[in-house]
Amino acid sequence: MIAFHYFSIGDVCRSLLVHFGLYSLLLGRGTAGVEGYPCLVVRAIPVLRRQRAESGLFCMTGRERVIHHLRGEPVDHLPCMPITMRFASNHLGVPYGEYARDYRVLAAAQIRVSEDFEFDYVSAISDPAREAADLGAAVIYEPDAPPAMDGANALIAERAQLERLQGRVDVCGRRMTDRLEGIARLKDQAGDAKLVEGWIEGPVAEAADLRGINTLMTDFTDEPGFVTDLFEFVTALEIGFARRQVEAGADIIGIGDAAASLVGPRIYESFALPYERRMVEAIHGMGALVRLHICGNTRRILRGMGQTGSDIVDLDFPSPMAEGRSCMGPDQVLLGNIDPVRVLRDRTPAEITKAVAACHAGAGPRYIVGAGCEVAPDTPYDNVRAMVRYAQLTAPGSPMNTEEDLTDKP
């Protein structure tokens, strides 16, 4: 039996209702919906009740749910781990510039959004410029937008500039320290109720931040030895940053390597994969979990992504979930991957439920609910709740048959 810890009111009420077969009260009676949500018919409740009876589980915290699921152990229902940055700042009512630059604002927004929407985790992700900024790179700051690299003024425009940075591989300046303080606050406030996620940049992403994305892409062909030296530097930098985040309280480290989606399988497997794998192995050695996030179209590199050793691999919407499963095998946990704009933001709750069910069916039981990438800041609350409620109503091995389990509101 799982020991009881802190539970939100939503956790307790939902578990009681599911336990007694009354969860349909949250979604509507008969064929009439509530707040536009699809109504539950008879099949979903018995699935959850049977799953709980078989596993001996009644109610789990979000942290327990994710950890047990990643271990392949029974859970009360699917975890839900969408990326919320601008959505979280909007929900708290603060400009994004404050969210990204003040750990107190970020932590308050993450706790609020996680509790209000019943996500299973909180995250310190905000922008890709923290490490580069502390190394001295030019970063553009706007009041209500994510900090962005100044592409016209790369920190490593010449090879000699990398040599001068070698002595700063252990840097941890103002912006990196701000993330550490955010993680410590998230851990203090979330305790064992939510999984706490830290974040680092992957080798391609950080190299692009320091060198410039266009220059790096030509370096793979023109200066492969220099790319290796650059990746050695950024890998050591990021492993050190990850270690500080784990020490601050992070349970899981996200590795964001968006720029890797721009390369083909030969370059990915020759350059990116060995260093991503080294990061993953180092983080595992610290006792933490790893989530690999490469947004964009990753269909050409799916097989390699499945070889990094990451506990979770995110798939963005251009990469079909079933294709990811085929390339990575049955054991890799996949997260995603409904289109965050054209589906999660723009469709109805009933359509979102069907879209998540299709992702679940493509991924199979080793699956975590989420959008393909960041939840858009203007996403309707009812749509986000529809995504979460799919997770809360569904056992890992029982994808919802929306044609039979759900009926649309008339």
C-alpha positions as CSV (number, residue, x, y, z in Angstrom):
1,M,0.0,0.0,0.0
2,I,1.3,3.5,-0.9
3,A,1.8,5.7,2.2
4,F,-0.4,8.8,2.4
5,H,1.4,12.1,1.9
6,Y,0.1,15.6,1.0
7,F,-3.0,15.5,-1.3
8,S,-4.8,18.3,-2.9
9,I,-8.6,18.6,-2.4
10,G,-9.0,17.6,-6.0
11,D,-6.9,14.4,-5.5
12,V,-9.0,13.3,-2.5
13,C,-12.4,14.1,-4.0
14,R,-11.5,12.5,-7.4
15,S,-10.2,9.4,-5.7
16,L,-13.3,9.1,-3.5
17,L,-15.6,9.5,-6.5
18,V,-13.7,7.1,-8.7
19,H,-13.6,4.6,-5.8
20,F,-17.3,4.6,-5.4
21,G,-18.0,4.8,-9.2
22,L,-19.3,8.4,-9.1
23,Y,-16.7,10.3,-11.1
24,S,-19.3,11.0,-13.8
25,L,-20.6,13.6,-11.4
26,L,-17.6,15.7,-12.3
27,L,-18.3,15.5,-16.0
28,G,-22.1,15.5,-16.2
29,R,-25.1,13.3,-15.8
30,G,-26.8,11.4,-18.6
31,T,-26.0,12.9,-21.9
32,A,-25.6,16.5,-20.7
33,G,-22.1,17.9,-20.2
34,V,-20.7,20.3,-17.7
35,E,-18.6,23.3,-18.9
36,G,-18.4,21.8,-22.4
37,Y,-16.7,18.6,-21.2
38,P,-17.6,15.2,-22.8
39,C,-19.7,13.0,-20.6
40,L,-18.5,9.7,-19.1
41,V,-20.4,6.6,-20.0
42,V,-20.1,3.3,-18.2
43,R,-16.8,2.0,-19.4
44,A,-14.2,4.4,-18.0
45,I,-15.1,4.0,-14.3
46,P,-15.0,0.2,-14.2
47,V,-11.6,0.3,-15.9
48,L,-10.2,2.6,-13.1
49,R,-11.9,0.7,-10.3
50,R,-10.6,-2.6,-11.6
51,Q,-7.1,-1.2,-12.0
52,R,-7.1,0.1,-8.4
53,A,-8.4,-3.2,-7.1
54,E,-5.7,-5.1,-8.9
55,S,-2.9,-2.8,-7.8
56,G,-4.0,-2.1,-4.3
57,L,-3.7,1.6,-5.0
58,F,-6.2,4.2,-3.8
59,C,-4.6,7.7,-4.3
60,M,-1.1,8.7,-5.2
61,T,0.7,12.0,-5.2
62,G,1.9,13.4,-8.5
63,R,5.5,12.6,-7.6
64,E,4.6,9.0,-6.7
65,R,2.6,8.6,-9.8
66,V,5.4,9.7,-12.2
67,I,8.1,7.7,-10.4
68,H,6.1,4.5,-10.1
69,H,5.1,4.8,-13.8
70,L,8.6,5.3,-14.9
71,R,9.6,2.2,-13.0
72,G,6.9,0.2,-14.7
73,E,5.0,-0.2,-11.4
74,P,1.2,0.1,-11.0
75,V,-0.2,3.6,-10.8
76,D,-3.7,4.9,-10.1
77,H,-3.9,6.6,-13.5
78,L,-1.7,8.1,-16.2
79,P,0.6,11.0,-15.2
80,C,0.2,14.4,-16.9
81,M,3.3,16.6,-17.4
82,P,2.6,19.4,-19.9
83,I,5.2,22.2,-20.3
84,T,3.7,25.5,-19.0
85,M,5.8,28.6,-19.1
86,R,3.9,31.5,-20.6
87,F,0.7,29.8,-19.7
88,A,1.8,29.7,-16.1
89,S,2.9,33.4,-16.1
90,N,-0.4,34.4,-17.6
91,H,-2.3,32.3,-15.1
92,L,-0.6,34.1,-12.2
93,G,-1.0,37.5,-14.1
94,V,2.6,38.5,-14.3
95,P,4.7,39.5,-17.4
96,Y,6.9,36.7,-18.7
97,G,10.0,38.8,-18.3
98,E,9.5,38.7,-14.5
99,Y,8.7,35.0,-14.6
100,A,12.0,34.2,-16.4
101,R,14.2,36.5,-14.3
102,D,12.8,36.2,-10.8
103,Y,12.8,32.7,-9.2
104,R,10.1,33.8,-6.7
105,V,7.7,34.6,-9.5
106,L,8.5,31.4,-11.4
107,A,7.9,29.3,-8.3
108,A,4.7,31.0,-7.4
109,A,3.4,30.6,-11.0
110,Q,4.4,26.9,-11.2
111,I,2.8,26.0,-7.9
112,R,-0.4,27.9,-8.7
113,V,-0.8,26.3,-12.2
114,S,0.1,22.8,-11.0
115,E,-2.4,23.0,-8.2
116,D,-5.2,24.6,-10.1
117,F,-4.9,22.2,-13.0
118,E,-3.7,19.2,-11.1
119,F,-0.5,18.6,-13.0
120,D,1.8,16.0,-11.5
121,Y,4.9,18.1,-11.5
122,V,6.4,21.6,-11.3
123,S,9.2,22.8,-13.5
124,A,12.0,25.4,-13.5
125,I,12.1,25.7,-17.3
126,S,11.9,29.2,-18.5
127,D,14.3,30.0,-21.4
128,P,17.4,28.6,-23.1
129,A,19.7,31.6,-22.3
130,R,20.7,31.1,-18.7
131,E,24.0,29.3,-19.2
132,A,25.0,31.5,-22.2
133,A,24.2,34.7,-20.3
134,D,26.4,33.7,-17.4
135,L,29.2,33.0,-19.8
136,G,28.9,36.6,-21.1
137,A,26.8,36.0,-24.3
138,A,24.6,38.8,-25.6
139,V,21.0,38.2,-24.6
140,I,17.9,40.2,-25.5
141,Y,15.4,40.8,-22.6
142,E,11.9,41.9,-23.3
143,P,9.3,42.8,-20.6
144,D,6.8,40.1,-21.7
145,A,8.7,37.6,-23.8
146,P,11.3,34.9,-23.1
147,P,15.0,36.0,-23.0
148,A,16.5,35.3,-26.4
149,M,20.0,35.0,-27.8
150,D,21.3,37.9,-29.9
151,G,22.2,35.9,-33.0
152,A,24.1,38.8,-34.6
153,N,26.7,38.8,-31.7
154,A,27.7,35.2,-31.0
155,L,30.0,34.7,-28.0
156,I,32.1,32.2,-29.9
157,A,32.5,33.8,-33.2
158,E,36.1,32.6,-33.6
159,R,37.7,29.4,-32.4
160,A,40.1,31.2,-30.1
161,Q,37.1,32.4,-28.1
162,L,36.3,28.9,-27.1
163,E,39.8,28.4,-25.7
164,R,39.4,31.5,-23.5
165,L,36.1,30.0,-22.1
166,Q,37.7,26.7,-21.0
167,G,38.5,28.0,-17.6
168,R,34.9,29.0,-17.0
169,V,33.3,25.6,-17.4
170,D,32.2,25.7,-13.8
171,V,30.5,29.1,-14.1
172,C,27.3,29.6,-12.1
173,G,26.3,33.3,-12.3
174,R,23.2,35.3,-11.6
175,R,20.9,33.6,-14.1
176,M,21.9,30.0,-13.3
177,T,21.8,30.7,-9.6
178,D,18.3,32.1,-10.1
179,R,17.2,28.7,-11.4
180,L,18.8,26.9,-8.5
181,E,16.9,29.2,-6.1
182,G,13.7,28.5,-8.0
183,I,14.2,24.7,-7.7
184,A,14.9,25.0,-4.0
185,R,11.7,27.0,-3.5
186,L,9.6,24.6,-5.6
187,K,10.9,21.7,-3.6
188,D,10.2,23.5,-0.3
189,Q,6.6,24.3,-1.4
190,A,5.7,21.2,-3.3
191,G,7.4,18.8,-1.0
192,D,6.7,15.2,-2.0
193,A,3.4,16.1,-3.6
194,K,4.8,17.1,-7.0
195,L,7.8,15.9,-9.0
196,V,10.3,18.8,-9.3
197,E,11.9,19.3,-12.7
198,G,15.1,21.2,-13.4
199,W,16.4,22.0,-16.9
200,I,19.6,22.2,-18.9
201,E,20.4,22.7,-22.6
202,G,21.4,19.8,-24.7
203,P,24.7,19.8,-26.6
204,V,23.4,21.1,-30.0
205,A,21.2,23.7,-28.4
206,E,23.8,25.2,-26.1
207,A,26.5,25.1,-28.9
208,A,24.0,27.0,-31.1
209,D,23.5,29.5,-28.3
210,L,27.2,30.2,-28.1
211,R,28.2,29.8,-31.7
212,G,25.1,30.9,-33.6
213,I,22.7,28.4,-35.1
214,N,23.7,29.0,-38.8
215,T,27.4,28.9,-38.1
216,L,27.1,25.7,-36.1
217,M,25.2,24.0,-38.9
218,T,28.0,24.6,-41.4
219,D,30.6,23.7,-38.7
220,F,29.3,20.1,-38.7
221,T,30.8,19.8,-42.2
222,D,33.5,22.4,-42.3
223,E,34.9,22.2,-38.8
224,P,34.0,18.8,-37.2
225,G,37.0,18.8,-34.9
226,F,36.0,22.2,-33.6
227,V,32.4,21.0,-33.0
228,T,33.8,18.1,-30.9
229,D,35.7,20.6,-28.8
230,L,32.7,22.8,-28.4
231,F,30.5,19.9,-27.4
232,E,33.0,18.7,-24.9
233,F,32.9,22.2,-23.3
234,V,29.1,22.5,-23.2
235,T,28.6,19.0,-22.0
236,A,30.9,19.6,-19.0
237,L,29.1,22.9,-18.4
238,E,25.7,21.4,-18.5
239,I,26.6,18.4,-16.3
240,G,27.8,20.8,-13.7
241,F,24.6,22.8,-13.9
242,A,22.5,19.7,-13.6
243,R,24.4,18.6,-10.5
244,R,23.7,21.9,-8.8
245,Q,20.0,21.5,-9.6
246,V,19.8,18.0,-8.2
247,E,21.5,19.2,-5.1
248,A,18.9,22.0,-4.9
249,G,16.1,19.5,-5.0
250,A,15.3,18.5,-8.6
251,D,13.9,15.0,-9.0
252,I,14.2,15.1,-12.8
253,I,16.3,17.1,-15.2
254,G,14.9,18.1,-18.6
255,I,17.4,18.2,-21.5
256,G,16.2,20.7,-24.1
257,D,18.0,20.1,-27.4
258,A,15.6,21.8,-29.9
259,A,18.4,22.6,-32.5
260,A,19.0,18.8,-32.8
261,S,15.8,18.6,-34.8
262,L,17.5,20.5,-37.6
263,V,20.1,17.8,-38.3
264,G,19.7,14.4,-40.0
265,P,20.5,11.0,-38.6
266,R,24.1,10.9,-39.6
267,I,25.0,14.1,-37.8
268,Y,22.8,13.4,-34.9
269,E,24.3,10.0,-34.2
270,S,27.9,11.2,-34.8
271,F,27.7,14.4,-32.8
272,A,24.6,14.9,-30.7
273,L,23.8,11.4,-29.5
274,P,27.2,10.6,-27.8
275,Y,27.0,13.8,-25.8
276,E,23.3,13.6,-24.9
277,R,24.0,10.1,-23.7
278,R,26.9,11.3,-21.6
279,M,24.6,13.9,-20.0
280,V,21.9,11.3,-19.3
281,E,24.4,8.9,-17.7
282,A,25.9,11.6,-15.5
283,I,22.5,12.8,-14.3
284,H,21.5,9.2,-13.5
285,G,24.7,8.9,-11.6
286,M,23.4,11.8,-9.4
287,G,20.3,9.9,-8.6
288,A,17.9,11.9,-10.8
289,L,15.7,11.1,-13.7
290,V,16.0,12.5,-17.2
291,R,13.5,13.9,-19.7
292,L,14.7,14.5,-23.3
293,H,12.8,17.3,-25.1
294,I,13.6,17.9,-28.8
295,C,10.8,20.0,-30.2
296,G,10.1,20.1,-33.9
297,N,10.1,17.4,-36.5
298,T,12.3,14.6,-35.1
299,R,11.1,11.8,-37.4
300,R,14.6,11.3,-38.9
301,I,16.3,10.9,-35.5
302,L,13.7,9.0,-33.5
303,R,15.7,5.9,-33.3
304,G,18.7,7.8,-31.9
305,M,16.6,9.6,-29.4
306,G,15.5,6.3,-28.0
307,Q,19.1,5.3,-27.5
308,T,20.0,8.2,-25.1
309,G,18.9,6.3,-22.0
310,S,16.4,9.0,-21.1
311,D,13.6,8.0,-18.7
312,I,11.1,10.1,-20.7
313,V,11.3,11.1,-24.4
314,D,9.0,14.0,-25.5
315,L,7.6,13.9,-29.0
316,D,6.4,17.1,-30.7
317,F,3.3,16.9,-32.8
318,P,5.0,16.5,-36.3
319,S,6.4,13.1,-35.1
320,P,3.6,10.5,-34.9
321,M,3.5,8.7,-31.6
322,A,3.1,5.3,-33.1
323,E,6.2,6.0,-35.2
324,G,8.1,6.9,-32.1
325,R,7.1,3.7,-30.4
326,S,8.1,1.7,-33.5
327,C,11.6,3.3,-33.5
328,M,12.2,3.2,-29.8
329,G,10.8,-0.1,-28.8
330,P,8.2,-1.1,-26.1
331,D,9.9,0.1,-23.0
332,Q,10.7,3.8,-23.6
333,V,8.2,6.1,-21.9
334,L,6.9,8.7,-24.4
335,L,5.3,12.0,-23.6
336,G,3.0,14.1,-25.8
337,N,2.1,14.9,-28.4
338,I,-1.1,16.8,-29.4
339,D,-0.5,20.0,-31.4
340,P,-0.4,22.7,-28.7
341,V,-2.0,25.3,-31.0
342,R,-4.2,23.8,-33.6
343,V,-5.6,21.2,-31.2
344,L,-5.0,22.1,-27.5
345,R,-5.7,25.8,-28.0
346,D,-8.1,25.8,-30.9
347,R,-10.3,22.7,-30.6
348,T,-13.1,21.7,-28.2
349,P,-12.6,19.7,-25.0
350,A,-14.3,16.7,-26.7
351,E,-11.9,16.9,-29.6
352,I,-8.9,17.2,-27.3
353,T,-10.0,14.1,-25.4
354,K,-10.1,12.2,-28.7
355,A,-6.7,13.5,-29.7
356,V,-5.1,12.5,-26.4
357,A,-6.7,9.1,-26.7
358,A,-5.2,8.7,-30.2
359,C,-1.7,9.6,-28.8
360,H,-2.2,7.1,-26.0
361,A,-3.2,4.4,-28.4
362,G,-0.2,5.0,-30.6
363,A,2.2,5.1,-27.6
364,G,0.7,2.2,-25.6
365,P,1.0,1.8,-21.8
366,R,4.4,3.5,-21.5
367,Y,2.9,6.9,-21.9
368,I,2.6,10.3,-20.2
369,V,-0.1,12.8,-21.2
370,G,1.1,16.2,-22.5
371,A,1.2,18.5,-25.4
372,G,3.8,18.2,-28.2
373,C,5.5,21.4,-26.8
374,E,4.8,24.3,-24.6
375,V,1.1,25.0,-23.8
376,A,0.2,28.3,-25.5
377,P,-0.4,31.2,-23.2
378,D,-4.0,31.9,-24.4
379,T,-5.1,28.2,-24.3
380,P,-8.7,28.1,-22.8
381,Y,-8.7,26.6,-19.3
382,D,-11.4,24.1,-20.2
383,N,-9.1,22.7,-22.9
384,V,-6.3,22.2,-20.5
385,R,-8.6,20.5,-18.0
386,A,-9.8,18.2,-20.7
387,M,-6.3,17.0,-21.3
388,V,-5.7,16.5,-17.6
389,R,-9.0,14.7,-17.1
390,Y,-8.1,12.2,-19.8
391,A,-5.1,11.3,-17.7
392,Q,-7.2,11.1,-14.5
393,L,-9.7,8.8,-16.1
394,T,-7.4,6.4,-17.8
395,A,-5.2,3.5,-16.8
396,P,-1.9,3.2,-18.7
397,G,-2.8,-0.1,-20.3
398,S,-6.4,1.0,-21.3
399,P,-6.5,3.8,-23.9
400,M,-10.0,5.3,-23.9
401,N,-12.2,4.3,-26.8
402,T,-13.8,7.7,-27.3
403,E,-16.5,6.4,-29.6
404,E,-17.8,4.1,-26.9
405,D,-16.6,5.8,-23.6
406,L,-17.6,9.4,-24.4
407,T,-20.5,11.2,-26.0
408,D,-20.3,14.9,-27.0
409,K,-22.3,17.5,-25.4
410,P,-25.4,18.1,-27.6
